[in-house]
Every structure is written in C-alpha cells, then in structure tokens.
Amino acid sequence: MATPRVFISSTCYDLQEIRFQLRAFILSMGYDPVMSDFGDIFYEIGEHVQDSCCHEIERCNMFILVIGNSYGSLYHSQAIGQNYPDSITLQEFRKALEIRIPKFILVNRFVQHDYENYLRSLDEKYSDYFLKNRDC
C-alpha cells in the first residue's frame, strides 16, 4: 500500500515553526508531508511554480490548510476585474475543493483576536462618525 501524501498549505515565513511541527507530526504518523519549502513538489519546466504547487495537490491524499495573520503571496494569474486578488494559498485551497480530497483547516488563535480588534476599531470609527454627524 502506498504511503498517504499530505499537502500542507499556508504562508511560509510567518508560520515556519508551525509548519516544522506539523511536518514532524505527519512523518511520525508514517505519512509523507508535501511542502514547498522542503523540496517535496515537482516543478514542471515552463510552468509557474505556483501552478506546480496546485498540480501537486492532485497527487495527494489529504490537504491541510493553516491560516495565520499574513495574506501571503499574490497568485500570478489573476482574473481580470477581480475585486480582491487571490493568494497562492487560496488557489491551493480551491484546488483541494475541486478535486474533493479530505481537508483539515487549522486557524492560528491570534487570527480571531486580530479580527475582534478589527471589528472593535470599525465599530468605534462608525460610532464617532454618527456622533459627529447627527444633524445631517
């Protein structure tokens, strides 16, 4: 029986420690982690490295997405007229959805904290606006 391959998708630099720990855990389970920063991806000549990462997902049995505070690198091939640019991590997740392999999503606990701070800041901004503009 072939060893299951697990693709790990996340931004690399800000989540480096988590990626190292996740790799060690997957190896301890007897699975093969597939990570761009460890040379586990076959890069096709003539193909953008980001597309090679997406194609490698097709050869994997599981997909792990780690969400941190960084948006990451922008995907090289954007749809024209798109409001928000895609990241390569988002493209990898879309590929995992497309091929319907099992997905596990891990969210760094500080992301929730930052989101709550953002909402608080937004609420204060609009509260200030409406207090200053009551008579409009």
Secondary structure as UniProt FT lines:
FT   STRAND          5..9
FT   TURN            14..15
FT   HELIX           16..28
FT   TURN            29..30
FT   STRAND          32..34
FT   HELIX           36..38
FT   TURN            45..46
FT   HELIX           49..57
FT   TURN            58..59
FT   STRAND          62..67
FT   TURN            80..81
FT   HELIX           88..99
FT   STRAND          103..107
FT   HELIX           109..132
FT   TURN            133..135
//
